[in-house]
Amino acid sequence: MLRIGVIGITGRMGQAVLDVAAGTHDIAAVAGFVRPGRDTTALRRSLPPSLLLTDALPDLMRLVDVVIDFSHPDLTLAAARAAAASGVPLVTGTTGLAEAHRAALCEAAQHVPIVHAANFSVGIAVLLRLLPELARTLAEWDIEVIERHHRAKRDAPSGTAIRLVQAMSRARAETPLTYVYGRGPGEALRQPGEVGLHAVRAGGEVGRHTVLLASDDEGLEITHWAQSRRAYARGALEAARRIRNRPPGLYSFSELLFS
Ligand SMILES: NC(=O)c1ccc[n+]([C@@H]2O[C@H](COP(=O)([O-])OP(=O)(O)OC[C@H]3O[C@@H](n4cnc5c(N)ncnc54)[C@H](OP(=O)(O)O)[C@@H]3O)[C@@H](O)[C@H]2O)c1
C-alpha cells in the first residue's frame, strides 16, 4: 500500500485527490497539511478518522511514502524543502511558480525524486509529445494557444498553456517564438514569429486548451479539455506510484509515463 500525504487538502484539487485515492486498492491517503490556525471541524467530518491533519510539514512527512501537493507556490517551496529533508518523493501540480520556487524544486530534487507538471492529465502528456512534430513540420504556420479556466484560477496564462508553447518553441529553435499575451487594445498587427497566448476566465470550466496552427489557406485546431478534476488527480496518483522508487531528480510527467 502506497501511503500519501496531501498538501492543499482543503482545496479543489486536494479533495479530488482524496476522492480518487479512496477508489484505488493500492493507495491510502494518511495525512494532510492544513493552514496553521485553520478550523478543521467541518473538514474532519468528511475524512477517515485515522487521517492525520497537521500544520507541521515534518509530521506529515514522517507518515507518508509520497507527498502530493496542489496548493500555492510559497507552500510548494516549503513542501519541497521539507520533502528533501525527510527523504520523501514529491509530486507537485502547483502552477504559477516563479524563478525562486523553481530553484527550490531543483535544489530539493538533488536529494529526492520530484515530479512537477502544470497538468497531470494523460491527454496533455500525449499532446506534449505530438506538438514538437507539428511545429517542426508546419514550420511556417502561425501558432496561437487559447486556454479557458474557472473564474477562481489565480494565475494566467495557465502553466499548461506555457508548457504547450515551450514544447513547440524548442522545435522551432532556428526562429525563436516571441510570446504575446492577449492582443490589444490598439495596434496589434501580428509580427513574424509571434505566438499568442490567450486566457479566458469564466464560470466553472475545469480546464480547456486549444492549440491553433494556421497558414494562409488552412488551419488545424487541437483541443484538450478535462471533464473533471479527477483527470488531474488520477494522473498525480499515477505519478506517485511511478516516482516512489526513482533516484533523486526533477522529472516530467511524460518522462514517468512514457520512459
Ligand atoms: N497540475 C495540474 O494538473 C493541476 C490541475 C488543477 C489545478 N492545478 C493547480 O493546483 C493549485 C491548486 O489548485 P486548486 O484549484 O486546488 O486551488 P484551491 O482550491 O484554491 O486550493 C488551494 C489549496 O492550497 C492551500 N493553501 C494555499 N496557500 C496556502 C498557505 N499559504 N498555507 C497553507 N495552505 C495553503 C489552500 O488552503 P486554504 O483552504 O486554507 O486556503 C487550499 O487547500 C493551483 O496552482 C492550480 O493552478 C494544477
The ligand as a Gaussian input file, in Angstrom:
#p B3LYP/6-31G(d) Opt

LIG

0 1
 N       -1.087000      20.185000     -12.425000
 C       -2.401000      20.005000     -12.596000
 O       -2.846000      19.035000     -13.233000
 C       -3.347000      20.999000     -11.962000
 C       -4.732000      20.857000     -12.107000
 C       -5.566000      21.758000     -11.447000
 C       -5.009000      22.761000     -10.664000
 N       -3.665000      22.887000     -10.574000
 C       -3.009000      23.886000      -9.728000
 O       -3.037000      23.398000      -8.381000
 C       -3.063000      24.503000      -7.479000
 C       -4.262000      24.371000      -6.557000
 O       -5.439000      24.429000      -7.321000
 P       -6.891000      24.329000      -6.649000
 O       -7.868000      24.592000      -7.730000
 O       -6.983000      23.088000      -5.840000
 O       -6.811000      25.607000      -5.676000
 P       -7.633000      25.896000      -4.348000
 O       -8.974000      25.229000      -4.405000
 O       -7.575000      27.376000      -4.144000
 O       -6.795000      25.159000      -3.193000
 C       -5.546000      25.641000      -2.750000
 C       -5.123000      24.844000      -1.540000
 O       -3.857000      25.299000      -1.084000
 C       -3.966000      25.729000       0.274000
 N       -3.076000      26.860000       0.524000
 C       -2.843000      27.917000      -0.289000
 N       -1.948000      28.753000       0.284000
 C       -1.629000      28.197000       1.483000
 C       -0.756000      28.558000       2.534000
 N       -0.013000      29.681000       2.483000
 N       -0.664000      27.742000       3.615000
 C       -1.401000      26.615000       3.694000
 N       -2.262000      26.209000       2.718000
 C       -2.363000      26.997000       1.645000
 C       -5.412000      26.117000       0.454000
 O       -5.724000      26.117000       1.828000
 P       -6.929000      27.035000       2.397000
 O       -8.180000      26.272000       2.101000
 O       -6.625000      27.138000       3.849000
 O       -6.862000      28.348000       1.675000
 C       -6.083000      25.005000      -0.354000
 O       -6.096000      23.813000       0.392000
 C       -3.091000      25.751000      -8.374000
 O       -1.772000      26.209000      -8.546000
 C       -3.665000      25.242000      -9.687000
 O       -3.300000      26.022000     -10.811000
 C       -2.827000      22.014000     -11.202000

